[in-house]
Amino acid sequence: MFIAIGYLVTLGSIFGGFAMAGGHLAALFQPLELLMIFGGAAGAFVTGNSQKNIKATLKAFPGLFKGAAYNKEVYVDVLAMLFEVLAKVRKEGLMSIESDVEEPEKSQIFSKYPKVMSDHHVVEFLTDYLRMMVGGNLNVFEIEALMDAELEAHHKEEHAPADALSKLGDGMPAFGIVAAVMGVVHTMESLFLPPEELGLLIAHALVGTFLGILLSYGMVAPLAALHEQKATEASKIYDCIKAVLLASMNGYAPPVAIEFGRKVLFSTDRPSFRELEEEIKKRKA
């Protein structure tokens, strides 16, 4: 929704201002210039990215037009679920959650939280480290280092589409210049034409530079920035789980452990202490 609004404001301001100044909008419609810019940019994108990055970028593109994947409601679910798991461990021992960890889809605890269960990456991250906790004595510092290494790899994967889109946007002005130069070459080989026709050819050539810059900074670069923001926001749920599990491994009680997780969340999505406490009491009841 906001992408469409942003595009409308950008294009409306630019093309509207051009028309108000007396320009003819039809002169800006140059299909061959667009073919050169989009074709060159698409070819460079395919050449400069691995097959994995190309697939990740195409897969991430539809998500840009959706709302935030993680919000306060989801974080409340995650923290409440972690509280239930850790409370069960404190009451019945680590071995009591072995079946929950091995088959989370059949777990009485996990099945209460369908929003969390719908993200298999989050479930896998959580159950992997719970499984390690069940497995035996752990060195907290080594587990933290392992979590950091896994999260770093995850963040790089999540930001790869943003980097690819950013480089694509950076290259579009250059392809616009290429299209403009090709237009100038065509003009120079048409010097036998009358001045009014040569003027049109020069104008058409200059449109290439305009389109390359507009497509780059007005359309592709904002998408890259948006994806980077979404990737950063999506990483917070893993930081939350990490903080809770490490606090539990250091001996803190479940209510204190989930407070560690609550504190690492962004302020815009973070439930208050009172909200979280009331939600947990309600679910226990």
C-alpha positions as CSV (number, residue, x, y, z in Angstrom):
1,M,0.0,0.0,0.0
2,F,2.7,2.5,1.0
3,I,4.8,1.5,-1.9
4,A,2.0,2.3,-4.3
5,I,1.5,5.7,-2.5
6,G,5.2,6.5,-2.7
7,Y,5.4,5.7,-6.4
8,L,2.3,7.8,-7.1
9,V,3.7,10.8,-5.3
10,T,7.1,10.4,-7.0
11,L,5.8,9.9,-10.5
12,G,2.9,12.4,-10.1
13,S,5.3,15.1,-8.9
14,I,7.8,14.6,-11.7
15,F,5.5,14.0,-14.6
16,G,3.0,16.6,-13.3
17,G,5.7,19.2,-12.9
18,F,6.9,18.5,-16.4
19,A,3.4,18.8,-17.9
20,M,2.7,22.0,-15.9
21,A,5.9,23.5,-17.4
22,G,4.5,22.9,-20.9
23,G,6.2,19.6,-21.7
24,H,4.5,16.9,-23.7
25,L,4.3,13.6,-21.7
26,A,4.1,11.6,-24.9
27,A,7.8,12.6,-25.6
28,L,8.8,10.7,-22.5
29,F,7.4,7.4,-23.6
30,Q,10.3,5.8,-25.4
31,P,9.9,2.0,-25.4
32,L,13.2,1.4,-27.0
33,E,15.0,3.4,-24.3
34,L,13.2,1.4,-21.7
35,L,14.2,-1.8,-23.4
36,M,17.8,-0.9,-23.3
37,I,17.7,0.2,-19.7
38,F,15.7,-2.7,-18.3
39,G,17.4,-5.3,-20.6
40,G,20.9,-4.1,-19.7
41,A,20.1,-3.9,-16.0
42,A,18.4,-7.4,-16.0
43,G,21.4,-8.9,-17.8
44,A,23.9,-7.3,-15.3
45,F,21.7,-8.5,-12.4
46,V,21.8,-12.1,-13.7
47,T,25.6,-11.9,-14.4
48,G,26.5,-10.3,-11.1
49,N,24.5,-12.6,-8.8
50,S,24.6,-16.3,-8.0
51,Q,21.6,-18.5,-8.7
52,K,20.9,-18.6,-5.0
53,N,20.9,-14.8,-4.7
54,I,18.6,-14.4,-7.8
55,K,16.1,-16.9,-6.3
56,A,16.2,-15.2,-2.9
57,T,15.6,-11.8,-4.5
58,L,12.7,-13.0,-6.6
59,K,11.3,-14.8,-3.6
60,A,11.6,-11.7,-1.3
61,F,10.1,-9.3,-3.8
62,P,6.4,-10.1,-3.1
63,G,7.1,-9.7,0.7
64,L,7.9,-6.0,0.1
65,F,4.3,-5.3,-0.6
66,K,3.1,-6.9,2.6
67,G,3.0,-5.6,6.1
68,A,5.5,-6.4,8.8
69,A,5.9,-10.1,9.4
70,Y,6.6,-9.7,13.1
71,N,4.6,-7.3,15.4
72,K,3.8,-7.0,19.0
73,E,1.2,-9.8,18.9
74,V,3.7,-12.2,17.5
75,Y,6.3,-11.2,20.1
76,V,3.8,-11.7,22.9
77,D,3.2,-15.2,21.5
78,V,6.9,-16.0,21.4
79,L,7.6,-14.8,24.9
80,A,4.5,-16.6,26.3
81,M,5.5,-19.8,24.6
82,L,9.0,-19.5,25.9
83,F,7.6,-18.9,29.4
84,E,5.5,-22.1,29.2
85,V,8.5,-24.1,28.0
86,L,10.9,-22.8,30.6
87,A,8.3,-23.2,33.4
88,K,7.8,-26.8,32.4
89,V,11.5,-27.4,32.5
90,R,11.8,-25.7,35.9
91,K,9.0,-27.8,37.3
92,E,9.6,-31.2,35.6
93,G,13.2,-31.1,34.4
94,L,14.8,-30.8,31.0
95,M,13.8,-34.2,29.8
96,S,10.1,-33.3,30.1
97,I,10.3,-31.2,26.9
98,E,12.1,-33.8,24.8
99,S,8.9,-34.8,23.0
100,D,7.9,-31.2,22.5
101,V,11.3,-30.4,20.9
102,E,11.4,-33.5,18.7
103,E,7.9,-33.1,17.4
104,P,6.8,-29.5,17.9
105,E,3.8,-29.8,15.6
106,K,2.4,-32.3,18.1
107,S,3.4,-30.5,21.2
108,Q,0.6,-29.3,23.5
109,I,2.7,-26.1,24.2
110,F,3.8,-25.2,20.7
111,S,0.5,-26.0,19.1
112,K,-1.1,-23.2,21.1
113,Y,0.8,-20.7,19.1
114,P,0.0,-21.1,15.4
115,K,1.5,-17.7,14.4
116,V,4.9,-18.8,15.7
117,M,4.6,-22.3,14.3
118,S,3.9,-20.9,10.8
119,D,7.5,-19.7,10.6
120,H,9.6,-22.9,10.3
121,H,12.9,-21.0,10.6
122,V,12.0,-19.6,14.0
123,V,10.7,-23.0,15.2
124,E,13.9,-24.7,13.9
125,F,16.1,-22.2,15.6
126,L,14.3,-22.5,18.9
127,T,14.0,-26.3,18.9
128,D,17.6,-26.8,17.9
129,Y,18.9,-25.0,21.0
130,L,16.3,-26.5,23.3
131,R,17.4,-29.9,22.0
132,M,21.0,-29.0,22.9
133,M,19.9,-28.0,26.4
134,V,18.1,-31.3,26.8
135,G,21.2,-33.1,25.5
136,G,23.4,-32.4,28.5
137,N,25.8,-30.0,30.2
138,L,26.4,-26.9,28.1
139,N,29.0,-24.1,28.2
140,V,26.9,-21.0,28.0
141,F,29.7,-19.0,26.3
142,E,30.1,-21.6,23.6
143,I,26.4,-21.7,22.9
144,E,26.3,-17.9,22.7
145,A,29.1,-17.9,20.2
146,L,27.3,-20.6,18.2
147,M,24.1,-18.6,18.2
148,D,26.0,-15.5,17.1
149,A,27.6,-17.4,14.2
150,E,24.2,-18.8,13.1
151,L,22.5,-15.5,13.4
152,E,25.3,-13.8,11.4
153,A,24.8,-16.3,8.6
154,H,21.1,-15.8,8.7
155,H,21.4,-12.0,8.6
156,K,23.7,-12.2,5.6
157,E,21.2,-14.4,3.8
158,E,18.3,-12.0,4.7
159,H,20.2,-9.0,3.5
160,A,21.5,-10.5,0.2
161,P,18.3,-9.5,-1.8
162,A,18.7,-5.9,-0.5
163,D,22.3,-5.8,-1.6
164,A,21.3,-7.2,-5.0
165,L,18.5,-4.6,-5.5
166,S,20.8,-1.8,-4.3
167,K,23.4,-2.7,-6.9
168,L,20.7,-3.0,-9.6
169,G,19.5,0.5,-8.8
170,D,23.0,1.8,-8.8
171,G,23.6,0.5,-12.3
172,M,20.4,1.9,-13.9
173,P,21.7,5.5,-14.3
174,A,24.6,4.1,-16.2
175,F,22.4,2.1,-18.5
176,G,20.3,5.3,-19.0
177,I,23.5,7.1,-20.1
178,V,24.2,4.1,-22.5
179,A,20.7,4.5,-24.0
180,A,21.2,8.3,-24.3
181,V,24.6,7.8,-26.0
182,M,23.0,5.3,-28.5
183,G,20.3,8.0,-29.2
184,V,23.0,10.6,-29.8
185,V,24.8,8.2,-32.2
186,H,21.5,7.7,-34.1
187,T,21.1,11.5,-34.2
188,M,24.6,12.0,-35.6
189,E,24.0,9.6,-38.4
190,S,20.8,11.4,-39.2
191,L,22.3,14.9,-39.7
192,F,20.8,15.0,-43.2
193,L,17.3,15.5,-41.6
194,P,15.8,18.9,-41.1
195,P,16.5,20.7,-37.8
196,E,13.0,20.1,-36.3
197,E,13.4,16.3,-36.7
198,L,17.0,16.4,-35.3
199,G,15.6,18.2,-32.3
200,L,13.2,15.4,-31.7
201,L,15.9,12.8,-32.0
202,I,18.1,14.6,-29.4
203,A,15.2,15.0,-27.1
204,H,14.5,11.2,-27.3
205,A,18.1,10.5,-26.6
206,L,18.1,12.6,-23.5
207,V,15.0,10.7,-22.2
208,G,17.3,7.7,-21.7
209,T,19.3,9.5,-19.0
210,F,16.2,10.8,-17.3
211,L,14.6,7.3,-17.2
212,G,17.7,5.6,-15.9
213,I,18.0,8.1,-13.0
214,L,14.2,8.0,-12.3
215,L,14.0,4.2,-12.2
216,S,17.1,4.0,-10.0
217,Y,16.4,6.6,-7.3
218,G,12.7,6.7,-7.6
219,M,11.8,3.0,-7.8
220,V,14.5,0.4,-7.3
221,A,16.6,2.0,-4.6
222,P,13.6,2.6,-2.3
223,L,12.7,-1.1,-2.6
224,A,16.3,-2.1,-1.6
225,A,16.1,0.2,1.4
226,L,12.7,-1.2,2.4
227,H,13.9,-4.8,2.1
228,E,16.9,-4.0,4.3
229,Q,14.6,-2.5,7.0
230,K,12.3,-5.6,6.8
231,A,15.3,-7.9,7.1
232,T,16.6,-6.0,10.2
233,E,13.1,-6.1,11.8
234,A,12.8,-9.8,11.1
235,S,16.1,-10.6,12.9
236,K,14.7,-9.3,16.2
237,I,12.7,-12.4,16.9
238,Y,15.9,-14.5,16.9
239,D,17.6,-12.0,19.2
240,C,14.7,-12.3,21.5
241,I,14.8,-16.1,21.6
242,K,18.6,-16.0,22.1
243,A,18.3,-13.7,25.0
244,V,15.7,-15.7,26.8
245,L,17.5,-19.1,26.3
246,L,20.8,-17.7,27.5
247,A,19.2,-16.1,30.5
248,S,17.6,-19.4,31.4
249,M,20.9,-21.3,30.9
250,N,22.5,-18.8,33.3
251,G,20.0,-19.8,36.0
252,Y,17.4,-17.1,35.8
253,A,13.8,-18.0,36.6
254,P,11.3,-18.0,33.6
255,P,9.7,-14.6,34.4
256,V,13.1,-13.0,34.5
257,A,14.4,-14.9,31.5
258,I,11.5,-13.6,29.3
259,E,12.2,-10.1,30.5
260,F,15.7,-10.4,28.9
261,G,14.0,-11.3,25.7
262,R,11.4,-8.5,25.9
263,K,14.1,-5.9,26.4
264,V,16.0,-6.6,23.2
265,L,12.9,-5.9,21.0
266,F,12.4,-2.6,19.2
267,S,10.4,-0.1,21.3
268,T,7.6,0.1,18.6
269,D,6.9,-3.7,18.9
270,R,7.9,-4.3,22.5
271,P,5.0,-5.3,24.8
272,S,5.1,-3.6,28.2
273,F,5.9,-5.6,31.3
274,R,2.3,-5.3,32.4
275,E,0.9,-6.4,29.0
276,L,3.1,-9.4,28.9
277,E,2.4,-10.4,32.5
278,E,-1.4,-10.1,32.0
279,E,-1.2,-12.1,28.8
280,I,0.7,-14.9,30.4
281,K,-1.7,-15.0,33.4
282,K,-4.6,-15.1,31.0
283,R,-3.1,-18.0,29.1
284,K,-2.2,-20.0,32.2
285,A,-5.8,-19.6,33.4
